[in-house]
């Protein structure tokens, strides 16, 4: 009997793991789709955003600021008035990061940024940039992965 229960638990854990990977993959694909749309809308080239993912540095140009805002708005955690919903970002991080240590760091970064990024910047470009700059800075400090185009493969 205990072997039957153990095998059921193992099967459930394996199925849950597959579901989590599928949900994470779907989310990463959605993020990629939103990011590419925002790049297209802003007439921004891939080379203009390379440092964001390779060096964890965000250029301080208006087009990149608006790209960050567009992406965050498209993902549903930034409103038109520049108000960030950090709880929605936490929900995304909980699905996106499968590794518990990476997830913990991403949630820690989100918590830090929710306390330091002003909520009264008034527009999606400035709010998006401030949030992205903080989050990427925390990623660099805490040593967790910011997913880039190589993670979005179908």
Rosetta constraint file for C-alpha pairs under 8 A:
AtomPair CA 1 CA 5 HARMONIC 6.41 0.50
AtomPair CA 2 CA 6 HARMONIC 6.02 0.50
AtomPair CA 3 CA 7 HARMONIC 5.99 0.50
AtomPair CA 4 CA 8 HARMONIC 6.18 0.50
AtomPair CA 5 CA 9 HARMONIC 6.18 0.50
AtomPair CA 6 CA 10 HARMONIC 6.13 0.50
AtomPair CA 7 CA 11 HARMONIC 6.03 0.50
AtomPair CA 8 CA 12 HARMONIC 6.07 0.50
AtomPair CA 9 CA 13 HARMONIC 6.11 0.50
AtomPair CA 10 CA 14 HARMONIC 6.10 0.50
AtomPair CA 11 CA 15 HARMONIC 6.07 0.50
AtomPair CA 12 CA 16 HARMONIC 5.99 0.50
AtomPair CA 13 CA 17 HARMONIC 6.05 0.50
AtomPair CA 14 CA 18 HARMONIC 6.29 0.50
AtomPair CA 15 CA 19 HARMONIC 6.20 0.50
AtomPair CA 16 CA 20 HARMONIC 6.07 0.50
AtomPair CA 17 CA 21 HARMONIC 6.19 0.50
AtomPair CA 18 CA 22 HARMONIC 6.12 0.50
AtomPair CA 19 CA 23 HARMONIC 6.08 0.50
AtomPair CA 20 CA 24 HARMONIC 6.06 0.50
AtomPair CA 20 CA 95 HARMONIC 7.17 0.50
AtomPair CA 20 CA 98 HARMONIC 7.33 0.50
AtomPair CA 21 CA 25 HARMONIC 6.03 0.50
AtomPair CA 21 CA 98 HARMONIC 7.27 0.50
AtomPair CA 22 CA 26 HARMONIC 6.11 0.50
AtomPair CA 23 CA 27 HARMONIC 6.14 0.50
AtomPair CA 23 CA 95 HARMONIC 6.70 0.50
AtomPair CA 23 CA 96 HARMONIC 7.82 0.50
AtomPair CA 24 CA 28 HARMONIC 6.14 0.50
AtomPair CA 24 CA 95 HARMONIC 5.42 0.50
AtomPair CA 24 CA 96 HARMONIC 4.71 0.50
AtomPair CA 24 CA 97 HARMONIC 7.21 0.50
AtomPair CA 24 CA 98 HARMONIC 7.44 0.50
AtomPair CA 25 CA 29 HARMONIC 6.16 0.50
AtomPair CA 25 CA 96 HARMONIC 7.68 0.50
AtomPair CA 25 CA 152 HARMONIC 7.59 0.50
AtomPair CA 26 CA 30 HARMONIC 6.20 0.50
AtomPair CA 27 CA 31 HARMONIC 6.12 0.50
AtomPair CA 27 CA 92 HARMONIC 7.84 0.50
AtomPair CA 27 CA 95 HARMONIC 7.50 0.50
AtomPair CA 27 CA 96 HARMONIC 6.55 0.50
AtomPair CA 28 CA 32 HARMONIC 6.15 0.50
AtomPair CA 28 CA 96 HARMONIC 6.89 0.50
AtomPair CA 28 CA 151 HARMONIC 7.24 0.50
AtomPair CA 28 CA 152 HARMONIC 5.58 0.50
AtomPair CA 29 CA 33 HARMONIC 6.17 0.50
AtomPair CA 29 CA 152 HARMONIC 5.41 0.50
AtomPair CA 29 CA 153 HARMONIC 7.48 0.50
AtomPair CA 29 CA 154 HARMONIC 7.17 0.50
AtomPair CA 30 CA 34 HARMONIC 6.16 0.50
AtomPair CA 31 CA 35 HARMONIC 5.99 0.50
AtomPair CA 31 CA 71 HARMONIC 7.85 0.50
AtomPair CA 31 CA 75 HARMONIC 7.01 0.50
AtomPair CA 32 CA 36 HARMONIC 6.01 0.50
AtomPair CA 32 CA 149 HARMONIC 6.99 0.50
AtomPair CA 32 CA 152 HARMONIC 6.09 0.50
AtomPair CA 33 CA 37 HARMONIC 6.15 0.50
AtomPair CA 34 CA 38 HARMONIC 6.15 0.50
AtomPair CA 34 CA 71 HARMONIC 5.99 0.50
AtomPair CA 34 CA 74 HARMONIC 6.03 0.50
AtomPair CA 34 CA 75 HARMONIC 7.20 0.50
AtomPair CA 35 CA 39 HARMONIC 6.12 0.50
AtomPair CA 35 CA 67 HARMONIC 7.80 0.50
AtomPair CA 35 CA 70 HARMONIC 7.96 0.50
AtomPair CA 35 CA 71 HARMONIC 5.48 0.50
AtomPair CA 36 CA 40 HARMONIC 6.06 0.50
AtomPair CA 37 CA 41 HARMONIC 6.01 0.50
AtomPair CA 38 CA 42 HARMONIC 6.00 0.50
AtomPair CA 38 CA 67 HARMONIC 5.84 0.50
AtomPair CA 38 CA 70 HARMONIC 5.82 0.50
AtomPair CA 38 CA 71 HARMONIC 6.22 0.50
AtomPair CA 39 CA 43 HARMONIC 5.81 0.50
AtomPair CA 39 CA 44 HARMONIC 4.83 0.50
AtomPair CA 39 CA 45 HARMONIC 6.89 0.50
AtomPair CA 39 CA 67 HARMONIC 6.44 0.50
AtomPair CA 40 CA 44 HARMONIC 6.28 0.50
AtomPair CA 42 CA 63 HARMONIC 6.60 0.50
AtomPair CA 42 CA 66 HARMONIC 7.73 0.50
AtomPair CA 42 CA 67 HARMONIC 6.77 0.50
AtomPair CA 44 CA 48 HARMONIC 6.51 0.50
AtomPair CA 44 CA 49 HARMONIC 7.93 0.50
AtomPair CA 44 CA 63 HARMONIC 7.36 0.50
AtomPair CA 44 CA 64 HARMONIC 7.96 0.50
AtomPair CA 45 CA 49 HARMONIC 7.10 0.50
AtomPair CA 46 CA 50 HARMONIC 6.26 0.50
AtomPair CA 49 CA 53 HARMONIC 7.40 0.50
AtomPair CA 49 CA 58 HARMONIC 7.79 0.50
AtomPair CA 49 CA 64 HARMONIC 7.70 0.50
AtomPair CA 50 CA 54 HARMONIC 5.98 0.50
AtomPair CA 50 CA 55 HARMONIC 7.91 0.50
AtomPair CA 51 CA 55 HARMONIC 4.88 0.50
AtomPair CA 51 CA 56 HARMONIC 6.08 0.50
AtomPair CA 51 CA 57 HARMONIC 5.46 0.50
AtomPair CA 51 CA 58 HARMONIC 6.71 0.50
AtomPair CA 51 CA 59 HARMONIC 7.89 0.50
AtomPair CA 52 CA 56 HARMONIC 4.68 0.50
AtomPair CA 52 CA 57 HARMONIC 4.77 0.50
AtomPair CA 52 CA 58 HARMONIC 5.12 0.50
AtomPair CA 52 CA 59 HARMONIC 7.76 0.50
AtomPair CA 53 CA 57 HARMONIC 7.51 0.50
AtomPair CA 53 CA 146 HARMONIC 6.72 0.50
AtomPair CA 53 CA 147 HARMONIC 7.26 0.50
AtomPair CA 53 CA 148 HARMONIC 5.55 0.50
AtomPair CA 56 CA 136 HARMONIC 5.96 0.50
AtomPair CA 56 CA 137 HARMONIC 7.31 0.50
AtomPair CA 56 CA 139 HARMONIC 7.99 0.50
AtomPair CA 56 CA 140 HARMONIC 6.72 0.50
AtomPair CA 56 CA 146 HARMONIC 7.95 0.50
AtomPair CA 57 CA 133 HARMONIC 7.77 0.50
AtomPair CA 57 CA 136 HARMONIC 7.24 0.50
AtomPair CA 57 CA 137 HARMONIC 7.89 0.50
AtomPair CA 58 CA 64 HARMONIC 7.63 0.50
AtomPair CA 58 CA 132 HARMONIC 7.83 0.50
AtomPair CA 58 CA 133 HARMONIC 6.41 0.50
AtomPair CA 59 CA 64 HARMONIC 6.58 0.50
AtomPair CA 60 CA 64 HARMONIC 6.78 0.50
AtomPair CA 60 CA 65 HARMONIC 6.71 0.50
AtomPair CA 61 CA 65 HARMONIC 6.16 0.50
AtomPair CA 62 CA 66 HARMONIC 6.12 0.50
AtomPair CA 62 CA 125 HARMONIC 7.50 0.50
AtomPair CA 63 CA 67 HARMONIC 6.06 0.50
AtomPair CA 64 CA 68 HARMONIC 6.22 0.50
AtomPair CA 64 CA 129 HARMONIC 7.67 0.50
AtomPair CA 65 CA 69 HARMONIC 6.38 0.50
AtomPair CA 65 CA 125 HARMONIC 4.90 0.50
AtomPair CA 65 CA 126 HARMONIC 6.20 0.50
AtomPair CA 65 CA 128 HARMONIC 6.37 0.50
AtomPair CA 65 CA 129 HARMONIC 4.70 0.50
AtomPair CA 66 CA 70 HARMONIC 5.91 0.50
AtomPair CA 66 CA 124 HARMONIC 6.80 0.50
AtomPair CA 66 CA 125 HARMONIC 4.05 0.50
AtomPair CA 66 CA 126 HARMONIC 7.36 0.50
AtomPair CA 66 CA 128 HARMONIC 7.04 0.50
AtomPair CA 66 CA 129 HARMONIC 7.36 0.50
AtomPair CA 67 CA 71 HARMONIC 6.11 0.50
AtomPair CA 67 CA 125 HARMONIC 7.27 0.50
AtomPair CA 67 CA 128 HARMONIC 7.94 0.50
AtomPair CA 68 CA 72 HARMONIC 6.21 0.50
AtomPair CA 68 CA 125 HARMONIC 6.78 0.50
AtomPair CA 68 CA 128 HARMONIC 4.91 0.50
AtomPair CA 68 CA 129 HARMONIC 5.69 0.50
AtomPair CA 68 CA 132 HARMONIC 6.70 0.50
AtomPair CA 69 CA 73 HARMONIC 5.99 0.50
AtomPair CA 69 CA 78 HARMONIC 7.25 0.50
AtomPair CA 69 CA 124 HARMONIC 4.65 0.50
AtomPair CA 69 CA 125 HARMONIC 4.70 0.50
AtomPair CA 69 CA 126 HARMONIC 7.31 0.50
AtomPair CA 69 CA 127 HARMONIC 6.60 0.50
AtomPair CA 69 CA 128 HARMONIC 3.84 0.50
AtomPair CA 69 CA 129 HARMONIC 6.55 0.50
AtomPair CA 70 CA 74 HARMONIC 5.93 0.50
AtomPair CA 70 CA 124 HARMONIC 6.98 0.50
AtomPair CA 70 CA 125 HARMONIC 7.41 0.50
AtomPair CA 70 CA 128 HARMONIC 7.57 0.50
AtomPair CA 71 CA 75 HARMONIC 6.17 0.50
AtomPair CA 72 CA 76 HARMONIC 6.28 0.50
AtomPair CA 72 CA 77 HARMONIC 5.72 0.50
AtomPair CA 72 CA 78 HARMONIC 5.36 0.50
AtomPair CA 72 CA 128 HARMONIC 6.52 0.50
AtomPair CA 73 CA 77 HARMONIC 5.88 0.50
AtomPair CA 73 CA 78 HARMONIC 4.48 0.50
AtomPair CA 73 CA 79 HARMONIC 6.04 0.50
AtomPair CA 73 CA 80 HARMONIC 7.42 0.50
AtomPair CA 73 CA 124 HARMONIC 7.45 0.50
AtomPair CA 74 CA 78 HARMONIC 7.95 0.50
AtomPair CA 76 CA 88 HARMONIC 7.36 0.50
AtomPair CA 77 CA 84 HARMONIC 5.72 0.50
AtomPair CA 77 CA 85 HARMONIC 4.86 0.50
AtomPair CA 77 CA 86 HARMONIC 6.83 0.50
AtomPair CA 77 CA 88 HARMONIC 5.56 0.50
AtomPair CA 77 CA 89 HARMONIC 6.08 0.50
AtomPair CA 78 CA 82 HARMONIC 6.18 0.50
AtomPair CA 78 CA 83 HARMONIC 5.75 0.50
AtomPair CA 78 CA 84 HARMONIC 4.56 0.50
AtomPair CA 78 CA 85 HARMONIC 6.17 0.50
AtomPair CA 78 CA 124 HARMONIC 7.02 0.50
AtomPair CA 78 CA 128 HARMONIC 7.51 0.50
AtomPair CA 79 CA 83 HARMONIC 5.35 0.50
AtomPair CA 79 CA 84 HARMONIC 6.55 0.50
AtomPair CA 79 CA 124 HARMONIC 7.09 0.50
AtomPair CA 80 CA 123 HARMONIC 6.36 0.50
AtomPair CA 80 CA 124 HARMONIC 5.88 0.50
AtomPair CA 81 CA 122 HARMONIC 5.21 0.50
AtomPair CA 81 CA 123 HARMONIC 5.15 0.50
AtomPair CA 81 CA 124 HARMONIC 6.58 0.50
AtomPair CA 82 CA 119 HARMONIC 6.98 0.50
AtomPair CA 82 CA 120 HARMONIC 6.93 0.50
AtomPair CA 82 CA 121 HARMONIC 6.02 0.50
AtomPair CA 82 CA 122 HARMONIC 4.97 0.50
AtomPair CA 82 CA 123 HARMONIC 4.40 0.50
AtomPair CA 82 CA 124 HARMONIC 4.61 0.50
AtomPair CA 82 CA 125 HARMONIC 7.79 0.50
AtomPair CA 82 CA 126 HARMONIC 7.58 0.50
AtomPair CA 82 CA 127 HARMONIC 5.27 0.50
AtomPair CA 82 CA 128 HARMONIC 7.56 0.50
AtomPair CA 83 CA 119 HARMONIC 5.43 0.50
AtomPair CA 83 CA 120 HARMONIC 6.95 0.50
AtomPair CA 83 CA 121 HARMONIC 7.86 0.50
AtomPair CA 83 CA 122 HARMONIC 7.59 0.50
AtomPair CA 83 CA 124 HARMONIC 8.00 0.50
AtomPair CA 83 CA 127 HARMONIC 7.32 0.50
AtomPair CA 84 CA 119 HARMONIC 6.72 0.50
AtomPair CA 84 CA 127 HARMONIC 7.53 0.50
AtomPair CA 85 CA 89 HARMONIC 6.73 0.50
AtomPair CA 86 CA 90 HARMONIC 6.16 0.50
AtomPair CA 86 CA 110 HARMONIC 6.76 0.50
AtomPair CA 86 CA 111 HARMONIC 7.76 0.50
AtomPair CA 86 CA 114 HARMONIC 6.20 0.50
AtomPair CA 87 CA 91 HARMONIC 6.29 0.50
AtomPair CA 88 CA 92 HARMONIC 6.37 0.50
AtomPair CA 89 CA 93 HARMONIC 6.17 0.50
AtomPair CA 89 CA 110 HARMONIC 7.41 0.50
AtomPair CA 90 CA 94 HARMONIC 6.10 0.50
AtomPair CA 90 CA 107 HARMONIC 6.07 0.50
AtomPair CA 90 CA 110 HARMONIC 6.83 0.50
AtomPair CA 91 CA 95 HARMONIC 6.57 0.50
AtomPair CA 92 CA 96 HARMONIC 5.90 0.50
AtomPair CA 93 CA 97 HARMONIC 5.79 0.50
AtomPair CA 93 CA 103 HARMONIC 6.46 0.50
AtomPair CA 93 CA 106 HARMONIC 6.47 0.50
AtomPair CA 93 CA 107 HARMONIC 6.74 0.50
AtomPair CA 94 CA 98 HARMONIC 7.65 0.50
AtomPair CA 94 CA 103 HARMONIC 6.28 0.50
AtomPair CA 94 CA 107 HARMONIC 7.84 0.50
AtomPair CA 97 CA 102 HARMONIC 6.23 0.50
AtomPair CA 97 CA 103 HARMONIC 4.98 0.50
AtomPair CA 97 CA 106 HARMONIC 8.00 0.50
AtomPair CA 98 CA 102 HARMONIC 7.52 0.50
AtomPair CA 98 CA 103 HARMONIC 6.71 0.50
AtomPair CA 99 CA 103 HARMONIC 6.07 0.50
AtomPair CA 100 CA 104 HARMONIC 6.05 0.50
AtomPair CA 101 CA 105 HARMONIC 6.32 0.50
AtomPair CA 102 CA 106 HARMONIC 6.15 0.50
AtomPair CA 102 CA 144 HARMONIC 5.69 0.50
AtomPair CA 102 CA 145 HARMONIC 7.26 0.50
AtomPair CA 103 CA 107 HARMONIC 6.14 0.50
AtomPair CA 104 CA 108 HARMONIC 6.09 0.50
AtomPair CA 105 CA 109 HARMONIC 6.11 0.50
AtomPair CA 105 CA 139 HARMONIC 7.67 0.50
AtomPair CA 105 CA 142 HARMONIC 6.52 0.50
AtomPair CA 105 CA 143 HARMONIC 7.94 0.50
AtomPair CA 105 CA 144 HARMONIC 6.49 0.50
AtomPair CA 106 CA 110 HARMONIC 6.20 0.50
AtomPair CA 106 CA 139 HARMONIC 7.21 0.50
AtomPair CA 106 CA 144 HARMONIC 7.09 0.50
AtomPair CA 107 CA 111 HARMONIC 6.16 0.50
AtomPair CA 108 CA 112 HARMONIC 6.21 0.50
AtomPair CA 109 CA 113 HARMONIC 6.09 0.50
AtomPair CA 109 CA 135 HARMONIC 5.94 0.50
AtomPair CA 109 CA 138 HARMONIC 5.41 0.50
AtomPair CA 109 CA 139 HARMONIC 6.86 0.50
AtomPair CA 109 CA 142 HARMONIC 7.94 0.50
AtomPair CA 110 CA 114 HARMONIC 5.95 0.50
AtomPair CA 110 CA 135 HARMONIC 6.63 0.50
AtomPair CA 111 CA 115 HARMONIC 6.59 0.50
AtomPair CA 112 CA 116 HARMONIC 6.47 0.50
AtomPair CA 113 CA 117 HARMONIC 5.53 0.50
AtomPair CA 113 CA 131 HARMONIC 6.80 0.50
AtomPair CA 113 CA 134 HARMONIC 5.83 0.50
AtomPair CA 113 CA 135 HARMONIC 6.44 0.50
AtomPair CA 117 CA 130 HARMONIC 6.33 0.50
AtomPair CA 117 CA 131 HARMONIC 6.18 0.50
AtomPair CA 117 CA 134 HARMONIC 7.38 0.50
AtomPair CA 118 CA 127 HARMONIC 7.86 0.50
AtomPair CA 119 CA 127 HARMONIC 7.57 0.50
AtomPair CA 121 CA 126 HARMONIC 6.19 0.50
AtomPair CA 121 CA 127 HARMONIC 5.65 0.50
AtomPair CA 122 CA 126 HARMONIC 7.59 0.50
AtomPair CA 122 CA 127 HARMONIC 7.31 0.50
AtomPair CA 123 CA 127 HARMONIC 6.16 0.50
AtomPair CA 124 CA 128 HARMONIC 5.52 0.50
AtomPair CA 125 CA 129 HARMONIC 6.11 0.50
AtomPair CA 126 CA 130 HARMONIC 6.11 0.50
AtomPair CA 127 CA 131 HARMONIC 6.10 0.50
AtomPair CA 128 CA 132 HARMONIC 5.96 0.50
AtomPair CA 129 CA 133 HARMONIC 5.81 0.50
AtomPair CA 130 CA 134 HARMONIC 6.16 0.50
AtomPair CA 131 CA 135 HARMONIC 6.06 0.50
AtomPair CA 132 CA 136 HARMONIC 5.85 0.50
AtomPair CA 133 CA 137 HARMONIC 5.96 0.50
AtomPair CA 134 CA 138 HARMONIC 6.12 0.50
AtomPair CA 135 CA 139 HARMONIC 6.12 0.50
AtomPair CA 136 CA 140 HARMONIC 6.22 0.50
AtomPair CA 136 CA 146 HARMONIC 7.40 0.50
AtomPair CA 137 CA 141 HARMONIC 6.22 0.50
AtomPair CA 138 CA 142 HARMONIC 5.82 0.50
AtomPair CA 138 CA 143 HARMONIC 7.99 0.50
AtomPair CA 139 CA 143 HARMONIC 5.49 0.50
AtomPair CA 139 CA 144 HARMONIC 5.14 0.50
AtomPair CA 139 CA 145 HARMONIC 6.78 0.50
AtomPair CA 139 CA 146 HARMONIC 6.97 0.50
AtomPair CA 140 CA 144 HARMONIC 6.87 0.50
AtomPair CA 147 CA 151 HARMONIC 5.89 0.50
AtomPair CA 148 CA 152 HARMONIC 7.10 0.50
AtomPair CA 149 CA 153 HARMONIC 7.38 0.50
